[in-house]
């Protein structure tokens, strides 16, 4: 691990139509953690991911990736979008989708070659989708589509992976396959940030958690801060969740 945070956010405020969606967020994400972002609907979880990626412009605050702007560090960051934000009718194959993950390192003018195709095939194999490489993305199930987009992120060989509800609409087998890959990424020293909605699996899946509800409620190791008090502050009701001690 380095002394510089993988992601550093200071005084971040984002608003839609003058209504704050994120308010005065300070957040340091250490290198090499597998972190969940949890909070109720409308808490700003997806907005936070998009602000880090520069997709949404904040009205105040700064965001840095290893001490530099996202623009300078974009090659270090891979993104798996929320399933509902993708046009699944776009006529392209699973392999083509994964190959798109190599464009960041190649640039838009140079075309992917043998090395990029080999990496894409290896990524598809890793997520259990190699036999579907020629299948149109629209013909895949929800879980299969999610695996393909995970493979697209893997082929980027990034340092930071941002994922917006990667378990949404997938079956139990796919969920287990995805979390195992995310844990492998953490073991390899990567930083993985996941918008997550299933509170019951947080202690099993993650080692770091950020509670968010427009404002940051708490952030830190799951074993230290994933408790009824922070859940109640975040969700506004008296929450009780079974936590593995």
C-alpha positions in Angstrom: 0.0 0.0 0.0 1.0 3.6 -0.7 0.7 6.5 1.7 -1.6 8.3 -0.8 -5.3 7.3 -0.8 -6.5 5.5 -3.9 -9.5 8.0 -3.9 -9.6 11.2 -2.0 -12.7 13.3 -1.9 -12.9 16.7 -0.1 -15.9 19.0 0.5 -17.8 17.4 -2.4 -21.3 18.8 -3.1 -23.4 17.7 -6.1 -26.9 19.2 -6.8 -29.7 18.6 -9.3 -31.9 21.6 -10.0 -30.4 23.3 -6.9 -31.3 20.4 -4.7 -28.2 18.8 -3.0 -27.8 15.1 -3.9 -24.5 14.9 -2.1 -23.6 17.4 0.6 -20.1 18.3 1.8 -18.6 14.8 1.4 -15.1 14.0 2.8 -14.0 10.5 2.0 -10.6 8.7 1.8 -10.6 5.3 0.2 -7.4 3.4 1.1 -5.6 1.4 -1.5 -6.4 -2.3 -1.6 -9.8 -2.4 0.1 -13.0 -4.0 -1.1 -15.5 -1.3 -0.1 -19.3 -1.2 -0.2 -21.3 2.0 -0.5 -24.6 1.5 1.2 -27.6 3.8 1.8 -31.3 4.2 1.0 -32.7 5.0 -2.5 -31.9 8.6 -3.4 -28.9 8.6 -1.0 -26.5 9.6 -3.8 -24.6 6.4 -4.1 -24.6 6.2 -8.0 -24.0 10.0 -8.1 -20.9 9.6 -6.0 -19.5 7.0 -8.5 -20.3 9.2 -11.4 -18.7 12.2 -9.7 -15.5 10.3 -9.2 -15.5 9.4 -12.9 -16.1 13.0 -14.0 -19.5 12.1 -15.5 -21.2 14.5 -13.2 -19.7 17.9 -12.4 -19.9 18.9 -8.7 -20.8 22.4 -7.6 -18.0 22.3 -5.0 -15.2 20.1 -3.8 -12.3 18.1 -5.2 -11.7 14.5 -6.2 -8.3 12.9 -6.7 -7.1 9.5 -7.8 -3.7 8.7 -6.2 -3.2 12.4 -5.7 -4.1 13.5 -9.2 -7.2 14.4 -11.2 -9.3 11.6 -12.8 -8.4 13.1 -16.2 -4.7 12.4 -15.5 -5.4 9.0 -14.0 -8.3 7.6 -16.1 -6.2 4.6 -17.3 -6.0 3.5 -13.6 -9.8 3.3 -13.3 -12.3 0.7 -14.6 -16.1 1.1 -14.3 -19.0 -1.3 -14.4 -22.2 0.7 -14.9 -25.6 0.0 -13.4 -27.4 -2.6 -15.6 -30.3 -0.3 -16.3 -28.1 2.4 -17.9 -26.8 0.2 -20.7 -28.4 -0.1 -24.2 -28.7 -3.9 -24.4 -30.2 -3.8 -27.9 -26.9 -2.4 -29.4 -25.8 -5.0 -32.0 -22.5 -6.2 -30.6 -21.1 -9.5 -29.4 -19.8 -10.4 -25.9 -16.3 -10.4 -27.2 -16.6 -7.0 -28.8 -17.9 -5.5 -25.6 -14.9 -6.9 -23.7 -12.5 -5.7 -26.4 -13.9 -2.1 -25.8 -12.1 -2.3 -22.5 -8.7 -2.2 -24.3 -9.4 1.1 -26.0 -8.2 3.2 -23.1 -4.7 1.9 -23.3 -4.7 1.8 -27.1 -6.3 5.1 -27.8 -9.2 5.5 -30.2 -7.2 5.5 -33.5 -5.2 2.2 -33.0 -7.3 -0.9 -33.4 -7.1 -3.9 -31.0 -4.8 -6.6 -32.2 -3.9 -10.2 -31.2 -2.7 -9.2 -27.7 -5.9 -7.4 -26.9 -8.0 -10.2 -28.3 -6.1 -12.7 -26.2 -6.6 -10.6 -23.1 -10.3 -10.3 -23.8 -10.7 -14.0 -24.3 -8.9 -14.7 -21.0 -11.2 -12.2 -19.2 -14.3 -13.9 -20.6 -12.9 -17.3 -19.5 -12.3 -15.8 -16.0 -16.0 -14.8 -15.7 -17.2 -18.1 -17.2 -18.4 -16.6 -20.5 -15.9 -17.8 -23.0 -18.4 -20.1 -24.7 -20.7 -17.1 -25.3 -18.0 -14.9 -27.0 -19.9 -14.7 -30.3 -23.4 -14.3 -28.7 -25.1 -10.9 -29.2 -25.2 -9.1 -25.9 -29.0 -8.7 -26.2 -29.4 -12.5 -26.3 -27.7 -13.0 -22.9 -29.5 -13.3 -19.6 -29.1 -10.5 -17.0 -26.5 -12.4 -15.1 -24.5 -13.2 -18.3 -24.6 -9.6 -19.4 -23.2 -8.5 -16.0 -20.4 -11.0 -16.3 -19.5 -9.6 -19.7 -19.3 -6.1 -18.4 -17.2 -7.3 -15.5 -14.8 -9.0 -18.0 -14.6 -5.6 -19.9 -13.5 -4.0 -16.6 -11.0 -6.8 -15.9 -9.3 -6.5 -19.3 -8.4 -2.9 -18.5 -6.1 -4.2 -15.7 -6.9 -1.1 -13.7 -5.8 -0.2 -10.2 -9.3 1.0 -9.1 -12.6 -0.7 -10.0 -15.9 1.2 -9.5 -19.0 -0.9 -9.8 -22.6 0.4 -9.6 -24.8 -2.5 -8.2 -23.1 -5.3 -10.0 -25.3 -7.9 -8.3 -28.6 -6.3 -9.4 -30.8 -8.9 -11.2 -28.2 -11.7 -11.2 -28.8 -15.3 -9.9 -27.1 -16.7 -6.9 -24.4 -18.6 -8.9 -23.4 -15.4 -10.8 -23.3 -13.4 -7.6 -20.9 -15.8 -6.0 -18.8 -15.8 -9.1 -18.6 -12.0 -9.2 -17.8 -11.6 -5.5 -15.0 -14.2 -5.8 -13.5 -12.2 -8.6 -13.8 -9.0 -6.6 -12.0 -10.7 -3.7 -9.2 -11.8 -6.1 -8.8 -8.2 -7.2 -8.5 -7.1 -3.6 -5.9 -9.9 -2.9 -3.9 -8.5 -5.9 -3.8 -5.1 -4.3 -6.6 -3.5 -6.3 -9.1 -1.1 -4.8 -12.7 -2.1 -5.5 -15.7 0.2 -4.7 -19.2 -1.2 -5.0 -22.6 0.4 -4.7 -24.4 -2.4 -2.8 -28.0 -2.8 -1.6 -28.0 -6.1 0.3 -27.1 -5.3 3.8 -27.1 -8.9 4.9 -24.1 -9.8 2.7 -21.9 -6.7 3.6 -20.0 -8.5 6.4 -19.4 -11.5 4.2 -18.4 -9.8 1.0 -16.6 -6.6 2.1 -13.8 -5.4 4.4 -14.6 -1.7 4.2 -17.9 0.2 4.1 -19.2 3.7 3.6 -22.7 4.7 4.9 -24.2 7.4 2.7 -27.4 9.4 2.8 -26.7 12.6 1.0 -24.1 13.2 3.7 -21.4 10.7 4.6 -22.6 9.0 7.8 -19.5 6.8 8.5 -16.7 5.1 6.7 -14.2 2.5 7.8 -13.5 -1.2 8.3 -16.7 -3.4 8.4 -15.7 -5.0 11.6 -15.6 -1.5 13.3 -18.5 0.5 11.9 -21.1 -1.9 10.4 -23.4 -1.8 13.3 -27.0 -1.0 14.3 -26.2 2.6 15.2 -24.8 3.6 11.8 -27.5 1.7 10.0 -30.2 3.6 12.0 -28.5 6.9 11.2 -28.3 6.1 7.5 -31.7 4.6 6.9 -33.7 6.7 9.5 -35.3 3.7 11.2 -34.3 1.4 14.0 -32.3 -1.1 12.0 -31.2 -4.5 13.2 -28.9 -6.6 11.0 -27.1 -9.8 11.9 -23.4 -9.0 11.8 -20.7 -11.6 12.0 -18.6 -10.8 15.0 
